[in-house]
Amino acid sequence: MPSESQEKTPSPSKNRRIHQNPVRQRLLLLGIYAFMGVLVIRLLYLQVIRHGFFMEKSKQQITRIFTLSPTRGEIFDTRGEILAFSRPAFSIYAVPVEIPDKLLFAQTIAPLLAMSVDQVYRQIDNKQFFVWIKRKVPTHVYKTIQETKLPGVNAIREDERVYPHGELAADVLGFVGIDNQGLGGLEYLYDMVLKGTPGRLMVEGDPRGARLLSGQKKASEAFDGGHLHTTIELPLQFFAQKYLQEGASSFQAESAQVIVMNIKTGDILALADYPGFDSNHWRDASVRDRRNSAVNDVYEPGSVFKVVTVAAALDLELVTTQSVIFVPENFVIGGRNVREAHGRAAGETDRRTVSEILEKSLNVGTSMLAKQVGKTEFFHYIEAFRFGEKTGVELPGESSGLLRHVSTWTEPDIAMISFGQGIAVTPLQMAVAVAAIANDGVMVKPRMVKKITYKHASSIKGIPVETRGRVISSHTASELLGVMEMTVDRGTAKSAKVPGYRIGGKTGTAQKPRVDGRGYDPGKYIASFVGVFPIEDPTYLVLVLVDTPKGSIWGSTVAIPVFRQIATKVLDYYDVMPTVSL
């Protein structure tokens, strides 16, 4: 039986538990203190060290920035008639997270915006804070939507571009996109001037997009764009497009262009391209119809280019206008046979003056003159007339044309180029070259914009007339101008006469190259005519080009009737007095 002392002795395991409790408590307290220390350090890091970063992130989550579009500058013709302006419109947007009944919303809004219910519903069937419903609706539509008092719908005021004259000068003016960015013509080239400087509107809300009652609105001011004052004469632009469309349609042409220019200043008074388009509805037009073919596209100029060849021969004093040359019906050069477009009448002489070569538009005679000039000098004069480079007119997408370097010319090339084949130019390049001849041999850069003005400033930026130096001598220019007058009086352009006035000009009928560049497309031609007037003081130029006419291919029958109608309007518009007895 155990003794009393043995019964009172504690067990070893119980002693261990008694001695370990304080240690565990201290460890637990240390752990709690360490955890709290980590929390404090983390909070200090987030709230003090990284305070700026997270404040910025917070602002980004609750701040919505809207761009305030400035009013786009206006475009005027030379008399101050508005060609393009902007008017107020409203772009409708929705906040889907604030719309309690999206189907009801769609059913109410859709008919007001001429949209389908399904279309509206698909746009708002999400949890976004901002979606466009329809851009740029009239003011009365916006007011009607306001009257519905539907939650989650609002609008931002934007400007809508308007072209009050529809198709008139559309190729010059161009058009703008949905965000008022210039996409064509002057609207594109002068976009930085016209669009102005946008402002900003900042609105604070919760992360879902709902506007906070305490949210602040801050705005930076928008500055309106500058105004363009063009060289376009709206009445002349109207008649140019009217007569070009009628003429091109009557011959079922693929396309056609007209350029009306002030010879002394280079001002483009009218520029028409058929078929045209309406800048208000530019999306309805094809890419081809929106191109400004007068500056973007090239063509082989044909016989109109003969004025350059004759100019070179006269300026080098190799011949005079009355020099007599033996001109056969066929001329072989480098194994290539050059022949006349028209056969000669029985008994008609082969002896021709230089003047008659241009008056009768003789291919052989022109080729012989070019051979006499020589290919190096001939190339020099072509470059002097600035073929192969852009004119610098204020229109986008201008082509420099196609002019092969003289080092690549074969022997027949000089003959072909002499009458406008094997070289490609833009209609504007051809007009500028002929204008230089009429301007006493001095070339002037074409101009589309006269000045730029600003609404909130008194500054005016003028675009000066820019001369580019003498191309041919004054004597050569005078002689050649006289030959061009004879071309109208008794040559291929007799139908270009305007009663009471002295007119000079040159016809052209050019074969049209195949698309693949291999030879010419049979039966396809470009008919053209360029005329200058009045001869006593050459001031105006009209170039007409008709692409692939049907029924006739000649510049005299296709292009000249359009020229005569437009030239008559130009003379009337500027009150040019007749100088020839009727």
Buried (B, 14 or more C-beta within 10 A) or exposed (E): EEEEEEEEEEEEEEEEEEEEEEEEEEEEEEEEEEEEEEEEEEEEEEEEEEEEEEEEEEEEEBBBEBEBBBBBBBBBBBEEEBBBBBEEBBBBBBBBBBBEEBEEBBEBBBEBBEBEBEEBBEBBBEEBBEBEBBBBBEEEBBEEBEEEEBEBBBBBEBBBBEBEBEBBBBBBBBBBBBEBEBBBBBBBBBBEBBBBEBBEBBBBBEEEBBBEEEBEEEEEEBBBBBBBBBBBBBBBBBBBBBBBBEBBEBBEBBBBBBBBBBBBBBBBBBBBBBBBBBBBEBEEBEEEBBBBBBBBBBBBBBBBBBBBBBBBBBBBEBBEBEBEBEBBBEBEBEEBEBEBBEEBEEEEEEEBBBBBBBBBBBBBBBBBBBBBBBBEBBBBBBBBBBBBEBBBBBBBEBBBBEBBEBEEBEEBBBBBBBBBBBBBBBBBBBBBBBBBBBBBBBBBBBBBBBBBBBBEEEEEEEBEBEBBEBBBBEEBBEBBBBBBBBBBBEBBBEBBBBEBBBBBBBBBBBBBBEEEEEEBBEEBBBBBBBBBBBBEEBBBBBBBBBBBBEEBBBBBBBBBBBBBBBBBBBBEBEEBEEEBEE
